[in-house]
Amino acid sequence: MKDITMSDDMNVFEYSVDLNNAEAPVPLPAGLYPFEVRQATVKTSSKGNKYIALNLHISPDAYPADFTDGSQDGTIVSFNRLVYDDSVQGRYRMKKARQALGAKLSNKVDVNELMGLTGTVQIEVETYEGEPRAQATKIVAN
């Protein structure tokens, strides 16, 4: 990864390549990847549903050998499918996700306890705004 050249004026910087020639990176290929939870935040959807948004860090050591566009610091993917509500379906989905993460089960969920947990995530390549991107679709049990 190249550093951006900064001038004395912190508001001016220069890339190593003209942005007219910048290309979209190739997304992380579909597959199963080990991860660590780096951030867990309670959010509300546009429809008013509460969910836990997880930022999952995939180490560069887990990249396929032929994947060359990944960051040397690893890749962060968002998992925003952990909806919680106090219903039969909501409780079961939370149970399955917490089991896959190795988190303790009880009637209380502390989002902070998810930080640093590890697991395996299913990555699919989906098209978003006309461009392919890696999408975390499922946390699977180890």
N, CA, C and O atoms as a GROMACS GRO file, in nm:
protein
  568
    1MET      N    1   0.084  -0.116   0.000
    1MET     CA    2   0.000   0.000   0.000
    1MET      C    3   0.090   0.124   0.000
    1MET      O    4   0.178   0.137   0.085
    2LYS      N    5   0.068   0.212  -0.094
    2LYS     CA    6   0.148   0.333  -0.104
    2LYS      C    7   0.087   0.442  -0.017
    2LYS      O    8  -0.035   0.450  -0.001
    3ASP      N    9   0.175   0.525   0.038
    3ASP     CA   10   0.127   0.638   0.116
    3ASP      C   11   0.089   0.752   0.023
    3ASP      O   12   0.146   0.769  -0.085
    4ILE      N   13  -0.009   0.830   0.066
    4ILE     CA   14  -0.048   0.951  -0.006
    4ILE      C   15   0.052   1.059   0.030
    4ILE      O   16   0.087   1.075   0.147
    5THR      N   17   0.099   1.133  -0.069
    5THR     CA   18   0.192   1.241  -0.045
    5THR      C   19   0.116   1.362   0.009
    5THR      O   20   0.021   1.410  -0.054
    6MET      N   21   0.159   1.411   0.125
    6MET     CA   22   0.095   1.527   0.186
    6MET      C   23   0.185   1.649   0.165
    6MET      O   24   0.307   1.641   0.175
    7SER      N   25   0.121   1.761   0.136
    7SER     CA   26   0.196   1.886   0.125
    7SER      C   27   0.200   1.951   0.262
    7SER      O   28   0.145   1.896   0.358
    8ASP      N   29   0.264   2.064   0.273
    8ASP     CA   30   0.268   2.138   0.399
    8ASP      C   31   0.127   2.180   0.440
    8ASP      O   32   0.097   2.191   0.559
    9ASP      N   33   0.041   2.202   0.341
    9ASP     CA   34  -0.099   2.234   0.365
    9ASP      C   35  -0.171   2.100   0.380
    9ASP      O   36  -0.184   2.026   0.283
   10MET      N   37  -0.219   2.070   0.500
   10MET     CA   38  -0.281   1.939   0.527
   10MET      C   39  -0.408   1.916   0.447
   10MET      O   40  -0.463   1.806   0.449
   11ASN      N   41  -0.456   2.017   0.376
   11ASN     CA   42  -0.576   2.002   0.295
   11ASN      C   43  -0.545   1.961   0.152
   11ASN      O   44  -0.636   1.942   0.071
   12VAL      N   45  -0.416   1.948   0.119
   12VAL     CA   46  -0.375   1.912  -0.016
   12VAL      C   47  -0.292   1.784  -0.009
   12VAL      O   48  -0.194   1.777   0.066
   13PHE      N   49  -0.332   1.685  -0.087
   13PHE     CA   50  -0.254   1.562  -0.092
   13PHE      C   51  -0.256   1.509  -0.234
   13PHE      O   52  -0.338   1.548  -0.317
   14GLU      N   53  -0.163   1.419  -0.261
   14GLU     CA   54  -0.145   1.370  -0.398
   14GLU      C   55  -0.135   1.217  -0.397
   14GLU      O   56  -0.058   1.159  -0.321
   15TYR      N   57  -0.213   1.155  -0.485
   15TYR     CA   58  -0.207   1.011  -0.502
   15TYR      C   59  -0.093   0.975  -0.596
   15TYR      O   60  -0.044   1.060  -0.670
   16SER      N   61  -0.052   0.850  -0.593
   16SER     CA   62   0.054   0.803  -0.681
   16SER      C   63   0.005   0.785  -0.824
   16SER      O   64   0.086   0.774  -0.916
   17VAL      N   65  -0.128   0.781  -0.844
   17VAL     CA   66  -0.189   0.761  -0.976
   17VAL      C   67  -0.295   0.867  -0.994
   17VAL      O   68  -0.365   0.903  -0.899
   18ASP      N   69  -0.308   0.917  -1.116
   18ASP     CA   70  -0.414   1.012  -1.149
   18ASP      C   71  -0.549   0.943  -1.127
   18ASP      O   72  -0.568   0.830  -1.173
   19LEU      N   73  -0.641   1.009  -1.058
   19LEU     CA   74  -0.770   0.947  -1.028
   19LEU      C   75  -0.851   0.915  -1.154
   19LEU      O   76  -0.943   0.833  -1.148
   20ASN      N   77  -0.819   0.978  -1.267
   20ASN     CA   78  -0.883   0.941  -1.393
   20ASN      C   79  -0.853   0.796  -1.429
   20ASN      O   80  -0.929   0.733  -1.503
   21ASN      N   81  -0.743   0.744  -1.377
   21ASN     CA   82  -0.700   0.608  -1.409
   21ASN      C   83  -0.725   0.509  -1.295
   21ASN      O   84  -0.683   0.394  -1.302
   22ALA      N   85  -0.793   0.553  -1.190
   22ALA     CA   86  -0.821   0.466  -1.075
   22ALA      C   87  -0.923   0.359  -1.115
   22ALA      O   88  -1.023   0.388  -1.181
   23GLU      N   89  -0.896   0.235  -1.074
   23GLU     CA   90  -0.984   0.123  -1.105
   23GLU      C   91  -1.046   0.068  -0.977
   23GLU      O   92  -0.987   0.077  -0.869
   24ALA      N   93  -1.163   0.010  -0.990
   24ALA     CA   94  -1.229  -0.053  -0.876
   24ALA      C   95  -1.148  -0.175  -0.834
   24ALA      O   96  -1.100  -0.250  -0.919
   25PRO      N   97  -1.132  -0.196  -0.703
   25PRO     CA   98  -1.060  -0.315  -0.658
   25PRO      C   99  -1.143  -0.441  -0.681
   25PRO      O  100  -1.266  -0.436  -0.684
   26VAL      N  101  -1.076  -0.551  -0.698
   26VAL     CA  102  -1.143  -0.679  -0.708
   26VAL      C  103  -1.189  -0.717  -0.568
   26VAL      O  104  -1.109  -0.711  -0.475
   27PRO      N  105  -1.316  -0.755  -0.549
   27PRO     CA  106  -1.362  -0.789  -0.415
   27PRO      C  107  -1.304  -0.922  -0.367
   27PRO      O  108  -1.262  -1.006  -0.447
   28LEU      N  109  -1.302  -0.939  -0.237
   28LEU     CA  110  -1.263  -1.066  -0.177
   28LEU      C  111  -1.349  -1.175  -0.239
   28LEU      O  112  -1.472  -1.161  -0.242
   29PRO      N  113  -1.291  -1.283  -0.289
   29PRO     CA  114  -1.371  -1.388  -0.354
   29PRO      C  115  -1.468  -1.457  -0.258
   29PRO      O  116  -1.448  -1.458  -0.137
   30ALA      N  117  -1.573  -1.514  -0.314
   30ALA     CA  118  -1.670  -1.590  -0.236
   30ALA      C  119  -1.600  -1.707  -0.167
   30ALA      O  120  -1.507  -1.766  -0.221
   31GLY      N  121  -1.645  -1.738  -0.047
   31GLY     CA  122  -1.588  -1.849   0.028
   31GLY      C  123  -1.608  -1.832   0.176
   31GLY      O  124  -1.675  -1.738   0.220
   32LEU      N  125  -1.550  -1.922   0.253
   32LEU     CA  126  -1.554  -1.916   0.399
   32LEU      C  127  -1.423  -1.858   0.450
   32LEU      O  128  -1.315  -1.897   0.405
   33TYR      N  129  -1.433  -1.763   0.544
   33TYR     CA  130  -1.315  -1.696   0.596
   33TYR      C  131  -1.323  -1.685   0.748
   33TYR      O  132  -1.430  -1.656   0.803
   34PRO      N  133  -1.211  -1.708   0.816
   34PRO     CA  134  -1.208  -1.682   0.960
   34PRO      C  135  -1.208  -1.530   0.983
   34PRO      O  136  -1.156  -1.454   0.901
   35PHE      N  137  -1.267  -1.488   1.095
   35PHE     CA  138  -1.274  -1.345   1.123
   35PHE      C  139  -1.263  -1.319   1.273
   35PHE      O  140  -1.273  -1.411   1.354
   36GLU      N  141  -1.244  -1.193   1.306
   36GLU     CA  142  -1.251  -1.143   1.444
   36GLU      C  143  -1.347  -1.025   1.444
   36GLU      O  144  -1.338  -0.940   1.355
   37VAL      N  145  -1.438  -1.017   1.541
   37VAL     CA  146  -1.529  -0.903   1.552
   37VAL      C  147  -1.448  -0.783   1.601
   37VAL      O  148  -1.389  -0.787   1.709
   38ARG      N  149  -1.445  -0.677   1.521
   38ARG     CA  150  -1.372  -0.555   1.555
   38ARG      C  151  -1.464  -0.445   1.606
   38ARG      O  152  -1.420  -0.354   1.676
   39GLN      N  153  -1.592  -0.451   1.569
   39GLN     CA  154  -1.688  -0.351   1.615
   39GLN      C  155  -1.827  -0.414   1.618
   39GLN      O  156  -1.863  -0.490   1.528
   40ALA      N  157  -1.904  -0.380   1.720
   40ALA     CA  158  -2.043  -0.425   1.732
   40ALA      C  159  -2.125  -0.306   1.778
   40ALA      O  160  -2.099  -0.249   1.884
   41THR      N  161  -2.224  -0.269   1.698
   41THR     CA  162  -2.303  -0.149   1.725
   41THR      C  163  -2.450  -0.178   1.706
   41THR      O  164  -2.488  -0.244   1.609
   42VAL      N  165  -2.534  -0.129   1.796
   42VAL     CA  166  -2.678  -0.139   1.781
   42VAL      C  167  -2.724  -0.027   1.688
   42VAL      O  168  -2.690   0.090   1.708
   43LYS      N  169  -2.800  -0.064   1.586
   43LYS     CA  170  -2.850   0.033   1.488
   43LYS      C  171  -2.999   0.011   1.466
   43LYS      O  172  -3.055  -0.090   1.508
   44THR      N  173  -3.061   0.107   1.400
   44THR     CA  174  -3.203   0.098   1.365
   44THR      C  175  -3.215   0.112   1.214
   44THR      O  176  -3.161   0.205   1.155
   45SER      N  177  -3.287   0.018   1.152
   45SER     CA  178  -3.306   0.021   1.007
   45SER      C  179  -3.404   0.132   0.969
   45SER      O  180  -3.468   0.192   1.056
   46SER      N  181  -3.415   0.157   0.841
   46SER     CA  182  -3.509   0.259   0.792
   46SER      C  183  -3.653   0.220   0.822
   46SER      O  184  -3.742   0.306   0.822
   47LYS      N  185  -3.678   0.091   0.846
   47LYS     CA  186  -3.813   0.044   0.881
   47LYS      C  187  -3.836   0.040   1.032
   47LYS      O  188  -3.943  -0.002   1.077
   48GLY      N  189  -3.737   0.084   1.108
   48GLY     CA  190  -3.751   0.090   1.253
   48GLY      C  191  -3.711  -0.036   1.326
   48GLY      O  192  -3.731  -0.046   1.447
   49ASN      N  193  -3.654  -0.135   1.256
   49ASN     CA  194  -3.609  -0.260   1.320
   49ASN      C  195  -3.471  -0.241   1.380
   49ASN      O  196  -3.383  -0.181   1.318
   50LYS      N  197  -3.451  -0.294   1.501
   50LYS     CA  198  -3.321  -0.289   1.566
   50LYS      C  199  -3.237  -0.406   1.518
   50LYS      O  200  -3.287  -0.517   1.498
   51TYR      N  201  -3.107  -0.381   1.500
   51TYR     CA  202  -3.016  -0.489   1.464
   51TYR      C  203  -2.877  -0.456   1.516
   51TYR      O  204  -2.846  -0.342   1.550
   52ILE      N  205  -2.795  -0.558   1.523
   52ILE     CA  206  -2.656  -0.542   1.564
   52ILE      C  207  -2.570  -0.545   1.437
   52ILE      O  208  -2.571  -0.644   1.364
   53ALA      N  209  -2.498  -0.438   1.413
   53ALA     CA  210  -2.407  -0.430   1.300
   53ALA      C  211  -2.268  -0.473   1.348
   53ALA      O  212  -2.212  -0.414   1.441
   54LEU      N  213  -2.213  -0.574   1.284
   54LEU     CA  214  -2.080  -0.624   1.318
   54LEU      C  215  -1.981  -0.589   1.209
   54LEU      O  216  -2.010  -0.608   1.091
   55ASN      N  217  -1.864  -0.540   1.247
   55ASN     CA  218  -1.753  -0.525   1.154
   55ASN      C  219  -1.660  -0.643   1.179
   55ASN      O  220  -1.605  -0.658   1.288
   56LEU      N  221  -1.643  -0.725   1.077
   56LEU     CA  222  -1.564  -0.847   1.087
   56LEU      C  223  -1.431  -0.826   1.015
   56LEU      O  224  -1.428  -0.788   0.898
   57HIS      N  225  -1.322  -0.851   1.085
   57HIS     CA  226  -1.188  -0.837   1.026
   57HIS      C  227  -1.141  -0.972   0.975
   57HIS      O  228  -1.134  -1.070   1.050
   58ILE      N  229  -1.107  -0.976   0.846
   58ILE     CA  230  -1.050  -1.095   0.784
   58ILE      C  231  -0.903  -1.068   0.762
   58ILE      O  232  -0.866  -0.973   0.692
   59SER      N  233  -0.818  -1.149   0.821
   59SER     CA  234  -0.674  -1.132   0.812
   59SER      C  235  -0.625  -1.157   0.670
   59SER      O  236  -0.681  -1.240   0.599
   60PRO      N  237  -0.521  -1.085   0.628
   60PRO     CA  238  -0.465  -1.113   0.495
   60PRO      C  239  -0.411  -1.255   0.483
   60PRO      O  240  -0.396  -1.307   0.372
   61ASP      N  241  -0.380  -1.317   0.595
   61ASP     CA  242  -0.334  -1.457   0.592
   61ASP      C  243  -0.442  -1.552   0.542
   61ASP      O  244  -0.412  -1.663   0.498
   62ALA      N  245  -0.569  -1.508   0.548
   62ALA     CA  246  -0.681  -1.593   0.505
   62ALA      C  247  -0.716  -1.571   0.358
   62ALA      O  248  -0.802  -1.642   0.304
   63TYR      N  249  -0.651  -1.474   0.293
   63TYR     CA  250  -0.680  -1.448   0.152
   63TYR      C  251  -0.640  -1.567   0.066
   63TYR      O  252  -0.541  -1.634   0.095
   64PRO      N  253  -0.717  -1.594  -0.041
   64PRO     CA  254  -0.671  -1.695  -0.138
   64PRO      C  255  -0.538  -1.651  -0.200
   64PRO      O  256  -0.511  -1.531  -0.212
   65ALA      N  257  -0.457  -1.745  -0.238
   65ALA     CA  258  -0.324  -1.715  -0.292
   65ALA      C  259  -0.328  -1.624  -0.414
   65ALA      O  260  -0.236  -1.545  -0.435
   66ASP      N  261  -0.434  -1.633  -0.495
   66ASP     CA  262  -0.440  -1.553  -0.617
   66ASP      C  263  -0.513  -1.419  -0.598
   66ASP      O  264  -0.536  -1.348  -0.695
   67PHE      N  265  -0.549  -1.385  -0.474
   67PHE     CA  266  -0.617  -1.259  -0.446
   67PHE      C  267  -0.512  -1.154  -0.412
   67PHE      O  268  -0.450  -1.160  -0.306
   68THR      N  269  -0.492  -1.059  -0.503
   68THR     CA  270  -0.384  -0.962  -0.487
   68THR      C  271  -0.432  -0.820  -0.457
   68THR      O  272  -0.350  -0.732  -0.432
   69ASP      N  273  -0.564  -0.796  -0.460
   69ASP     CA  274  -0.614  -0.660  -0.436
   69ASP      C  275  -0.647  -0.631  -0.290
   69ASP      O  276  -0.692  -0.521  -0.257
   70GLY      N  277  -0.627  -0.728  -0.202
   70GLY     CA  278  -0.661  -0.708  -0.062
   70GLY      C  279  -0.562  -0.621   0.012
   70GLY      O  280  -0.444  -0.617  -0.023
   71SER      N  281  -0.610  -0.553   0.113
   71SER     CA  282  -0.526  -0.468   0.196
   71SER      C  283  -0.429  -0.553   0.277
   71SER      O  284  -0.463  -0.662   0.322
   72GLN      N  285  -0.309  -0.502   0.296
   72GLN     CA  286  -0.210  -0.569   0.380
   72GLN      C  287  -0.253  -0.572   0.526
   72GLN      O  288  -0.201  -0.650   0.605
   73ASP      N  289  -0.349  -0.486   0.562
   73ASP     CA  290  -0.400  -0.480   0.698
   73ASP      C  291  -0.520  -0.571   0.719
   73ASP      O  292  -0.574  -0.580   0.829
   74GLY      N  293  -0.563  -0.638   0.613
   74GLY     CA  294  -0.682  -0.723   0.621
   74GLY      C  295  -0.802  -0.651   0.563
   74GLY      O  296  -0.793  -0.536   0.520
   75THR      N  297  -0.913  -0.719   0.562
   75THR     CA  298  -1.037  -0.666   0.505
   75THR      C  299  -1.144  -0.663   0.613
   75THR      O  300  -1.160  -0.759   0.688
   76ILE      N  301  -1.217  -0.552   0.618
   76ILE     CA  302  -1.332  -0.540   0.709
   76ILE      C  303  -1.458  -0.558   0.625
   76ILE      O  304  -1.477  -0.489   0.525
   77VAL      N  305  -1.543  -0.652   0.666
   77VAL     CA  306  -1.674  -0.670   0.603
   77VAL      C  307  -1.780  -0.647   0.709
   77VAL      O  308  -1.760  -0.678   0.826
   78SER      N  309  -1.891  -0.593   0.667
   78SER     CA  310  -2.002  -0.566   0.759
   78SER      C  311  -2.101  -0.681   0.755
   78SER      O  312  -2.134  -0.733   0.648
   79PHE      N  313  -2.148  -0.719   0.873
   79PHE     CA  314  -2.254  -0.818   0.885
   79PHE      C  315  -2.369  -0.749   0.956
   79PHE      O  316  -2.362  -0.724   1.076
   80ASN      N  317  -2.474  -0.717   0.881
   80ASN     CA  318  -2.586  -0.640   0.934
   80ASN      C  319  -2.714  -0.722   0.938
   80ASN      O  320  -2.824  -0.668   0.926
   81ARG      N  321  -2.702  -0.851   0.956
   81ARG     CA  322  -2.818  -0.941   0.950
   81ARG      C  323  -2.856  -0.996   1.087
   81ARG      O  324  -2.932  -1.094   1.096
   82LEU      N  325  -2.806  -0.936   1.191
   82LEU     CA  326  -2.834  -0.985   1.325
   82LEU      C  327  -2.945  -0.900   1.388
   82LEU      O  328  -2.921  -0.822   1.481
   83VAL      N  329  -3.066  -0.917   1.335
   83VAL     CA  330  -3.184  -0.846   1.384
   83VAL      C  331  -3.223  -0.906   1.517
   83VAL      O  332  -3.219  -1.028   1.536
   84TYR      N  333  -3.260  -0.820   1.610
   84TYR     CA  334  -3.308  -0.877   1.736
   84TYR      C  335  -3.446  -0.823   1.770
   84TYR      O  336  -3.473  -0.703   1.764
   85ASP      N  337  -3.530  -0.915   1.806
   85ASP     CA  338  -3.659  -0.883   1.861
   85ASP      C  339  -3.698  -1.000   1.951
   85ASP      O  340  -3.649  -1.111   1.935
   86ASP      N  341  -3.786  -0.973   2.045
   86ASP     CA  342  -3.825  -1.074   2.142
   86ASP      C  343  -3.941  -1.156   2.087
   86ASP      O  344  -4.054  -1.149   2.136
   87SER      N  345  -3.909  -1.235   1.985
   87SER     CA  346  -4.006  -1.325   1.924
   87SER      C  347  -3.940  -1.463   1.912
   87SER      O  348  -3.820  -1.476   1.933
   88VAL      N  349  -4.019  -1.563   1.880
   88VAL     CA  350  -3.962  -1.698   1.864
   88VAL      C  351  -3.851  -1.695   1.761
   88VAL      O  352  -3.741  -1.746   1.786
   89GLN      N  353  -3.876  -1.635   1.646
   89GLN     CA  354  -3.776  -1.630   1.539
   89GLN      C  355  -3.656  -1.545   1.581
   89GLN      O  356  -3.541  -1.586   1.559
   90GLY      N  357  -3.680  -1.430   1.641
   90GLY     CA  358  -3.571  -1.341   1.683
   90GLY      C  359  -3.480  -1.406   1.785
   90GLY      O  360  -3.358  -1.397   1.773
   91ARG      N  361  -3.538  -1.470   1.885
   91ARG     CA  362  -3.457  -1.536   1.988
   91ARG      C  363  -3.377  -1.651   1.929
   91ARG      O  364  -3.261  -1.670   1.965
   92TYR      N  365  -3.437  -1.728   1.838
   92TYR     CA  366  -3.366  -1.841   1.778
   92TYR      C  367  -3.249  -1.793   1.691
   92TYR      O  368  -3.140  -1.849   1.696
   93ARG      N  369  -3.272  -1.690   1.612
   93ARG     CA  370  -3.165  -1.637   1.527
   93ARG      C  371  -3.050  -1.583   1.611
   93ARG      O  372  -2.933  -1.603   1.576
   94MET      N  373  -3.082  -1.515   1.723
   94MET     CA  374  -2.977  -1.466   1.812
   94MET      C  375  -2.900  -1.582   1.874
   94MET      O  376  -2.778  -1.577   1.885
   95LYS      N  377  -2.973  -1.688   1.914
   95LYS     CA  378  -2.909  -1.806   1.971
   95LYS      C  379  -2.809  -1.865   1.872
   95LYS      O  380  -2.695  -1.892   1.909
   96LYS      N  381  -2.852  -1.885   1.747
   96LYS     CA  382  -2.764  -1.946   1.646
   96LYS      C  383  -2.640  -1.860   1.620
   96LYS      O  384  -2.529  -1.913   1.608
   97ALA      N  385  -2.659  -1.729   1.611
   97ALA     CA  386  -2.545  -1.639   1.586
   97ALA      C  387  -2.449  -1.641   1.703
   97ALA      O  388  -2.327  -1.649   1.684
   98ARG      N  389  -2.501  -1.635   1.825
   98ARG     CA  390  -2.414  -1.635   1.943
   98ARG      C  391  -2.342  -1.770   1.958
   98ARG      O  392  -2.226  -1.773   2.000
   99GLN      N  393  -2.408  -1.879   1.926
   99GLN     CA  394  -2.342  -2.009   1.929
   99GLN      C  395  -2.227  -2.013   1.829
   99GLN      O  396  -2.118  -2.061   1.860
  100ALA      N  397  -2.251  -1.962   1.709
  100ALA     CA  398  -2.147  -1.961   1.606
  100ALA      C  399  -2.028  -1.876   1.647
  100ALA      O  400  -1.915  -1.904   1.607
  101LEU      N  401  -2.053  -1.773   1.727
  101LEU     CA  402  -1.946  -1.686   1.775
  101LEU      C  403  -1.880  -1.738   1.903
  101LEU      O  404  -1.778  -1.685   1.947
  102GLY      N  405  -1.940  -1.840   1.963
  102GLY     CA  406  -1.887  -1.891   2.089
  102GLY      C  407  -1.923  -1.802   2.208
  102GLY      O  408  -1.856  -1.807   2.311
  103ALA      N  409  -2.028  -1.721   2.194
  103ALA     CA  410  -2.071  -1.632   2.301
  103ALA      C  411  -2.162  -1.707   2.398
  103ALA      O  412  -2.230  -1.802   2.359
  104LYS      N  413  -2.164  -1.662   2.524
  104LYS     CA  414  -2.250  -1.724   2.625
  104LYS      C  415  -2.397  -1.698   2.591
  104LYS      O  416  -2.433  -1.595   2.534
  105LEU      N  417  -2.479  -1.794   2.629
  105LEU     CA  418  -2.623  -1.781   2.608
  105LEU      C  419  -2.693  -1.757   2.741
  105LEU      O  420  -2.663  -1.822   2.842
  106SER      N  421  -2.786  -1.665   2.741
  106SER     CA  422  -2.874  -1.638   2.855
  106SER      C  423  -2.989  -1.555   2.801
  106SER      O  424  -3.007  -1.546   2.679
  107ASN      N  425  -3.066  -1.495   2.888
  107ASN     CA  426  -3.174  -1.410   2.839
  107ASN      C  427  -3.129  -1.265   2.821
  107ASN      O  428  -3.210  -1.178   2.789
  108LYS      N  429  -3.000  -1.238   2.842
  108LYS     CA  430  -2.945  -1.104   2.831
  108LYS      C  431  -2.835  -1.101   2.725
  108LYS      O  432  -2.749  -1.190   2.722
  109VAL      N  433  -2.837  -1.001   2.638
  109VAL     CA  434  -2.734  -0.985   2.535
  109VAL      C  435  -2.662  -0.853   2.558
  109VAL      O  436  -2.723  -0.747   2.556
  110ASP      N  437  -2.531  -0.862   2.581
  110ASP     CA  438  -2.447  -0.743   2.593
  110ASP      C  439  -2.365  -0.734   2.465
  110ASP      O  440  -2.276  -0.816   2.441
  111VAL      N  441  -2.395  -0.636   2.384
  111VAL     CA  442  -2.328  -0.621   2.254
  111VAL      C  443  -2.177  -0.607   2.272
  111VAL      O  444  -2.100  -0.652   2.186
  112ASN      N  445  -2.133  -0.546   2.382
  112ASN     CA  446  -1.989  -0.528   2.406
  112ASN      C  447  -1.916  -0.662   2.418
  112ASN      O  448  -1.797  -0.670   2.388
  113GLU      N  449  -1.986  -0.767   2.460
  113GLU     CA  450  -1.924  -0.899   2.474
  113GLU      C  451  -1.886  -0.961   2.339
  113GLU      O  452  -1.809  -1.057   2.334
  114LEU      N  453  -1.939  -0.906   2.232
  114LEU     CA  454  -1.910  -0.961   2.099
  114LEU      C  455  -1.771  -0.919   2.048
  114LEU      O  456  -1.713  -0.985   1.963
  115MET      N  457  -1.720  -0.809   2.102
  115MET     CA  458  -1.589  -0.759   2.058
  115MET      C  459  -1.480  -0.864   2.081
  115MET      O  460  -1.470  -0.921   2.189
  116GLY      N  461  -1.400  -0.887   1.977
  116GLY     CA  462  -1.288  -0.980   1.987
  116GLY      C  463  -1.323  -1.126   1.964
  116GLY      O  464  -1.234  -1.210   1.952
  117LEU      N  465  -1.453  -1.158   1.957
  117LEU     CA  466  -1.490  -1.297   1.930
  117LEU      C  467  -1.450  -1.334   1.788
  117LEU      O  468  -1.440  -1.248   1.701
  118THR      N  469  -1.429  -1.461   1.766
  118THR     CA  470  -1.388  -1.510   1.634
  118THR      C  471  -1.488  -1.610   1.581
  118THR      O  472  -1.567  -1.668   1.657
  119GLY      N  473  -1.484  -1.630   1.452
  119GLY     CA  474  -1.572  -1.726   1.389
  119GLY      C  475  -1.536  -1.742   1.243
  119GLY      O  476  -1.426  -1.708   1.200
  120THR      N  477  -1.631  -1.793   1.169
  120THR     CA  478  -1.616  -1.812   1.025
  120THR      C  479  -1.735  -1.746   0.957
  120THR      O  480  -1.849  -1.761   1.001
  121VAL      N  481  -1.707  -1.672   0.850
  121VAL     CA  482  -1.812  -1.602   0.778
  121VAL      C  483  -1.817  -1.650   0.634
  121VAL      O  484  -1.714  -1.675   0.571
  122GLN      N  485  -1.940  -1.662   0.582
  122GLN     CA  486  -1.961  -1.693   0.441
  122GLN      C  487  -1.962  -1.561   0.365
  122GLN      O  488  -2.042  -1.472   0.395
  123ILE      N  489  -1.873  -1.548   0.268
  123ILE     CA  490  -1.867  -1.430   0.182
  123ILE      C  491  -1.923  -1.465   0.046
  123ILE      O  492  -1.887  -1.567  -0.013
  124GLU      N  493  -2.011  -1.381  -0.004
  124GLU     CA  494  -2.064  -1.391  -0.140
  124GLU      C  495  -2.029  -1.262  -0.212
  124GLU      O  496  -2.016  -1.157  -0.149
  125VAL      N  497  -2.014  -1.268  -0.342
  125VAL     CA  498  -1.989  -1.147  -0.421
  125VAL      C  499  -2.122  -1.105  -0.480
  125VAL      O  500  -2.184  -1.179  -0.557
  126GLU      N  501  -2.166  -0.985  -0.444
  126GLU     CA  502  -2.293  -0.931  -0.490
  126GLU      C  503  -2.269  -0.800  -0.564
  126GLU      O  504  -2.165  -0.736  -0.545
  127THR      N  505  -2.363  -0.761  -0.647
  127THR     CA  506  -2.350  -0.635  -0.720
  127THR      C  507  -2.425  -0.528  -0.642
  127THR      O  508  -2.542  -0.544  -0.607
  128TYR      N  509  -2.357  -0.417  -0.615
  128TYR     CA  510  -2.416  -0.304  -0.544
  128TYR      C  511  -2.381  -0.178  -0.622
  128TYR      O  512  -2.264  -0.148  -0.646
  129GLU      N  513  -2.483  -0.104  -0.662
  129GLU     CA  514  -2.465   0.017  -0.743
  129GLU      C  515  -2.379  -0.011  -0.866
  129GLU      O  516  -2.295   0.069  -0.905
  130GLY      N  517  -2.403  -0.128  -0.925
  130GLY     CA  518  -2.337  -0.164  -1.049
  130GLY      C  519  -2.197  -0.219  -1.038
  130GLY      O  520  -2.133  -0.247  -1.139
  131GLU      N  521  -2.147  -0.236  -0.915
  131GLU     CA  522  -2.012  -0.288  -0.897
  131GLU      C  523  -2.013  -0.407  -0.804
  131GLU      O  524  -2.092  -0.412  -0.710
  132PRO      N  525  -1.924  -0.506  -0.829
  132PRO     CA  526  -1.918  -0.623  -0.741
  132PRO      C  527  -1.856  -0.585  -0.607
  132PRO      O  528  -1.764  -0.504  -0.600
  133ARG      N  529  -1.908  -0.647  -0.500
  133ARG     CA  530  -1.848  -0.626  -0.368
  133ARG      C  531  -1.866  -0.751  -0.284
  133ARG      O  532  -1.959  -0.829  -0.305
  134ALA      N  533  -1.776  -0.769  -0.190
  134ALA     CA  534  -1.784  -0.882  -0.098
  134ALA      C  535  -1.890  -0.852   0.006
  134ALA      O  536  -1.892  -0.744   0.064
  135GLN      N  537  -1.978  -0.948   0.030
  135GLN     CA  538  -2.087  -0.931   0.127
  135GLN      C  539  -2.086  -1.048   0.224
  135GLN      O  540  -2.088  -1.164   0.183
  136ALA      N  541  -2.084  -1.017   0.353
  136ALA     CA  542  -2.094  -1.122   0.456
  136ALA      C  543  -2.240  -1.166   0.463
  136ALA      O  544  -2.327  -1.086   0.498
  137THR      N  545  -2.267  -1.292   0.430
  137THR     CA  546  -2.405  -1.338   0.425
  137THR      C  547  -2.445  -1.427   0.542
  137THR      O  548  -2.564  -1.437   0.573
  138LYS      N  549  -2.348  -1.491   0.606
  138LYS     CA  550  -2.383  -1.584   0.715
  138LYS      C  551  -2.262  -1.609   0.802
  138LYS      O  552  -2.150  -1.627   0.754
  139ILE      N  553  -2.287  -1.610   0.933
  139ILE     CA  554  -2.185  -1.654   1.027
  139ILE      C  555  -2.212  -1.802   1.050
  139ILE      O  556  -2.322  -1.841   1.088
  140VAL      N  557  -2.110  -1.884   1.026
  140VAL     CA  558  -2.128  -2.029   1.037
  140VAL      C  559  -2.054  -2.083   1.157
  140VAL      O  560  -1.952  -2.027   1.200
  141ALA      N  561  -2.105  -2.192   1.212
  141ALA     CA  562  -2.041  -2.254   1.329
  141ALA      C  563  -1.908  -2.315   1.288
  141ALA      O  564  -1.895  -2.370   1.178
  142ASN      N  565  -1.813  -2.306   1.375
  142ASN     CA  566  -1.680  -2.365   1.349
  142ASN      C  567  -1.683  -2.514   1.369
  142ASN      O  568  -1.580  -2.580   1.352
   0.00000   0.00000   0.00000
